[in-house]
Amino acid sequence: MDLEFLQTVDPQILVGVAVAVVAIGIGAIFLFSSKKSRGCLDPENFRDFKLVKRTQLSHNVAKFTFALPSPTSVLGLPIGQHISCRGTDSQGEEVLKPYTPTTLDSDLGHFELVIKMYPQGRMSHHFREMRVGESLAVKGPKGRFRYQPGQVRAFGMLAGGSGITPMFQVARAILENPKDQTKVHLIYANVTHDDILLKEELEVLASRYPDSFKIYYVLNQPPEVWNGGVGFVSKEMIQTHLPAPAAGIQILRCGPPPMNKAMAAHLEAIGYTPEMQFQF
């Protein structure tokens, strides 16, 4: 009976139905696979990601590019959060350390870490010895910071050394979102000019978004010709270059422990409440 019915149906209708069924099937497969590819991190278990490129930026800083499972995969790291990386130190003992990628989920198929390798750093040893083709064990996301576009009117950022990476990630996410009108003011402190991480990338953001992103560099040992701050970040620098305490203002800070402690004292003296501050 079914066969007789099919024989009476216009062949063009049958072809159309068949095409529709195939299209639905492909769409379902694509949707399923794309959902699976959304987020490659596991908060409970370490996953291995292969190093595909290593770019030396200075004598002790390198950019490490890791491949994700497919060219359309995303890491799945919320803005302002970090990952935990596992390696081995010079004695062969396991070591864990948090890092913030400089890439966002808009960067498909890979993620990047800019790492400053210290002479005595245990995880620094692991990255110094790491070669293209080897894998890094990563777990995440980690962190207390939560960001939604427009949740504050402006961010003031206090960064020191490698503490720039979470600031850069948050700033990029804000500035590259045309619907996010949040202003970003950054004070970035280092010892020497060569210590400034991501300087080229920061300058690109500053030139591309001049009304939304302001940077003030501070160096402890500046070159002869220098128009930034000199010495340590002072209360006066914060008052001049960061938004004043008010509703809708939040100050983010990330740097070495002595700097974090000094900045907390400055911020309190200026009048920023604990609710206006966040330390990565």
C-alpha positions as CSV (number, residue, x, y, z in Angstrom):
1,M,0.0,0.0,0.0
2,D,2.9,2.4,0.9
3,L,4.7,1.5,-2.3
4,E,1.6,2.2,-4.4
5,F,1.2,5.6,-2.6
6,L,4.8,6.5,-3.3
7,Q,4.4,5.7,-7.0
8,T,1.6,8.2,-7.3
9,V,3.5,11.1,-5.7
10,D,5.2,13.6,-8.0
11,P,9.0,12.7,-8.2
12,Q,9.9,16.4,-7.6
13,I,8.1,16.3,-4.3
14,L,10.0,13.2,-3.2
15,V,13.3,14.8,-4.2
16,G,12.4,17.9,-2.2
17,V,11.5,15.8,0.9
18,A,14.7,13.9,0.6
19,V,16.8,17.1,0.4
20,A,14.9,18.5,3.4
21,V,15.6,15.4,5.5
22,V,19.3,15.4,4.6
23,A,19.5,19.1,5.4
24,I,17.9,18.6,8.8
25,G,20.2,15.7,9.5
26,I,23.3,17.7,8.6
27,G,22.1,20.7,10.6
28,A,21.5,18.5,13.6
29,I,25.0,17.0,13.3
30,F,26.5,20.4,13.0
31,L,24.6,21.7,16.0
32,F,25.6,18.8,18.0
33,S,29.2,19.0,17.0
34,S,29.3,22.7,17.5
35,K,27.9,22.3,21.0
36,K,30.5,19.7,21.8
37,S,33.2,22.1,20.6
38,R,32.0,24.9,22.8
39,G,34.6,25.0,25.6
40,C,37.6,22.7,25.8
41,L,38.3,23.1,29.5
42,D,37.4,20.8,32.3
43,P,37.3,22.4,35.8
44,E,38.0,19.0,37.5
45,N,40.4,17.2,35.2
46,F,43.6,18.3,33.4
47,R,43.5,18.2,29.6
48,D,46.5,18.2,27.3
49,F,47.0,20.9,24.6
50,K,49.8,20.7,22.1
51,L,52.3,23.5,21.7
52,V,52.3,24.5,18.0
53,K,54.3,27.7,18.1
54,R,56.8,29.4,20.4
55,T,57.7,33.1,19.9
56,Q,60.6,34.6,21.9
57,L,59.6,38.2,22.8
58,S,62.7,39.0,24.9
59,H,65.5,37.3,26.7
60,N,63.0,35.9,29.4
61,V,59.6,36.3,27.8
62,A,58.0,34.1,25.2
63,K,54.5,33.6,23.7
64,F,53.3,30.1,23.6
65,T,50.5,29.1,21.1
66,F,48.6,25.9,21.9
67,A,46.2,24.2,19.5
68,L,42.6,23.3,20.4
69,P,41.0,20.1,19.1
70,S,39.7,21.7,15.9
71,P,40.0,25.0,14.0
72,T,36.6,26.1,15.2
73,S,37.1,25.1,18.9
74,V,37.1,27.7,21.7
75,L,38.9,27.4,25.0
76,G,35.7,28.4,26.9
77,L,37.3,30.7,29.4
78,P,35.0,33.4,30.9
79,I,36.4,37.0,30.8
80,G,38.8,37.7,33.7
81,Q,39.3,34.1,34.7
82,H,42.4,31.9,34.4
83,I,43.6,28.4,33.9
84,S,45.8,26.1,36.1
85,C,48.8,24.7,34.3
86,R,50.8,21.7,35.4
87,G,54.5,21.1,34.8
88,T,57.7,19.8,36.4
89,D,60.4,21.9,38.0
90,S,64.2,21.4,37.7
91,Q,64.1,18.6,40.2
92,G,61.4,16.7,38.3
93,E,58.7,17.5,40.9
94,E,55.2,18.5,39.9
95,V,54.3,22.1,40.0
96,L,51.0,24.0,39.4
97,K,50.6,27.6,38.5
98,P,47.7,29.9,37.3
99,Y,48.0,31.8,34.1
100,T,45.6,34.0,32.1
101,P,45.6,33.5,28.3
102,T,45.9,36.7,26.2
103,T,43.4,35.3,23.7
104,L,39.6,35.3,23.9
105,D,37.0,32.9,22.7
106,S,36.8,35.0,19.5
107,D,40.2,33.5,18.7
108,L,39.2,30.1,17.4
109,G,41.3,27.0,17.3
110,H,44.0,28.0,19.7
111,F,45.0,29.9,22.8
112,E,48.1,31.8,23.8
113,L,50.0,32.4,27.0
114,V,52.6,35.1,27.4
115,I,55.1,33.8,30.0
116,K,57.8,35.6,31.8
117,M,60.4,33.0,32.9
118,Y,62.2,33.8,36.1
119,P,65.6,32.3,36.9
120,Q,64.4,30.5,40.0
121,G,60.8,30.0,39.0
122,R,59.6,26.4,39.2
123,M,57.0,26.7,36.5
124,S,59.4,29.0,34.5
125,H,61.7,26.0,34.2
126,H,58.9,23.9,32.6
127,F,58.2,26.6,30.0
128,R,61.9,27.3,29.3
129,E,62.4,23.6,28.5
130,M,59.1,23.2,26.5
131,R,59.4,22.6,22.8
132,V,56.9,22.7,19.9
133,G,55.1,19.4,19.7
134,E,55.0,18.8,23.4
135,S,51.7,19.2,25.4
136,L,50.7,21.3,28.4
137,A,48.3,20.0,31.0
138,V,45.6,22.5,31.7
139,K,42.5,22.7,34.0
140,G,39.9,25.4,34.4
141,P,38.3,27.8,34.4
142,K,39.4,29.2,37.7
143,G,38.8,32.5,39.4
144,R,36.3,34.6,41.3
145,F,36.0,37.5,38.8
146,R,32.7,37.7,36.9
147,Y,32.1,40.2,34.1
148,Q,29.0,41.2,32.2
149,P,29.2,44.0,29.6
150,G,28.1,47.3,31.2
151,Q,28.2,46.2,34.8
152,V,30.4,49.2,35.6
153,R,30.8,52.6,34.1
154,A,34.6,52.4,34.1
155,F,37.5,50.2,35.3
156,G,40.7,51.5,36.8
157,M,43.5,48.9,36.4
158,L,46.7,48.6,38.4
159,A,49.1,46.1,36.9
160,G,52.7,45.1,37.7
161,G,54.9,42.9,35.6
162,S,53.1,39.7,34.4
163,G,50.0,40.9,36.2
164,I,49.1,42.6,32.9
165,T,47.7,39.4,31.4
166,P,44.2,39.4,33.1
167,M,44.0,43.2,32.6
168,F,44.7,42.8,28.9
169,Q,42.1,40.0,28.6
170,V,39.4,42.1,30.2
171,A,40.3,45.2,28.3
172,R,40.3,43.4,25.0
173,A,36.9,41.9,25.7
174,I,35.4,45.3,26.5
175,L,37.0,47.3,23.7
176,E,36.3,44.7,21.0
177,N,32.6,44.6,21.9
178,P,30.9,47.5,20.1
179,K,28.0,47.2,22.5
180,D,30.1,47.7,25.6
181,Q,30.7,51.3,26.5
182,T,32.8,50.7,29.5
183,K,35.9,52.9,29.9
184,V,39.2,51.4,30.8
185,H,42.1,53.3,32.5
186,L,45.3,51.3,33.0
187,I,48.4,52.1,35.1
188,Y,51.1,49.5,34.2
189,A,54.3,49.4,36.3
190,N,57.6,47.6,35.5
191,V,61.3,47.9,36.4
192,T,62.7,48.7,33.0
193,H,61.3,49.4,29.5
194,D,62.2,45.9,28.3
195,D,60.0,44.4,31.1
196,I,56.8,45.9,29.6
197,L,54.8,42.8,28.4
198,L,52.3,43.1,25.5
199,K,53.4,46.7,24.8
200,E,52.7,46.4,21.1
201,E,49.3,44.9,21.7
202,L,48.4,47.5,24.3
203,E,49.5,50.3,22.0
204,V,47.2,48.9,19.2
205,L,44.3,49.0,21.6
206,A,45.1,52.5,22.7
207,S,45.3,53.8,19.1
208,R,42.2,51.9,18.0
209,Y,40.0,53.0,20.9
210,P,41.4,56.3,22.1
211,D,38.2,57.4,23.7
212,S,37.8,54.2,25.7
213,F,41.3,53.1,26.7
214,K,44.0,55.1,28.4
215,I,47.5,53.7,29.5
216,Y,50.0,55.3,31.9
217,Y,53.3,53.4,32.1
218,V,55.5,53.6,35.2
219,L,59.1,52.5,35.3
220,N,61.4,52.1,38.3
221,Q,64.4,52.4,36.0
222,P,63.3,54.5,33.0
223,P,65.4,55.3,29.9
224,E,66.9,58.7,29.5
225,V,64.0,59.8,27.3
226,W,60.8,58.9,29.1
227,N,57.4,60.6,29.4
228,G,55.7,58.1,31.8
229,G,55.9,57.7,35.5
230,V,59.1,57.2,37.4
231,G,59.6,55.1,40.5
232,F,56.7,53.2,42.2
233,V,53.0,53.8,41.6
234,S,52.0,56.6,43.9
235,K,48.7,57.8,45.4
236,E,49.0,60.9,43.2
237,M,49.4,58.8,40.0
238,I,46.3,56.9,40.9
239,Q,44.3,60.1,41.5
240,T,45.5,61.5,38.2
241,H,45.1,58.5,35.9
242,L,42.3,56.4,37.3
243,P,38.6,57.3,37.7
244,A,37.8,58.7,41.1
245,P,35.8,56.7,43.7
246,A,32.1,56.7,42.7
247,A,29.2,54.5,41.9
248,G,29.9,52.4,38.8
249,I,33.7,52.5,39.3
250,Q,35.8,49.4,40.0
251,I,39.5,49.1,40.5
252,L,41.2,45.9,39.4
253,R,44.8,45.1,40.6
254,C,47.2,42.4,39.8
255,G,50.9,42.4,40.5
256,P,53.7,41.2,42.9
257,P,52.5,40.9,46.6
258,P,54.4,44.1,47.7
259,M,52.8,46.1,45.0
260,N,49.3,44.7,45.8
261,K,49.8,45.6,49.4
262,A,50.9,49.2,48.6
263,M,48.1,49.7,46.1
264,A,45.5,48.5,48.6
265,A,46.8,51.2,51.1
266,H,46.7,53.9,48.4
267,L,43.2,53.0,47.3
268,E,41.8,53.0,50.8
269,A,43.4,56.4,51.5
270,I,41.9,57.8,48.4
271,G,38.4,56.6,49.3
272,Y,37.8,53.5,47.3
273,T,35.6,51.1,49.3
274,P,36.3,47.4,49.4
275,E,33.3,46.9,47.1
276,M,35.0,49.1,44.5
277,Q,38.1,46.9,44.4
278,F,39.1,43.5,43.1
279,Q,42.5,41.7,43.3
280,F,43.2,38.9,40.8
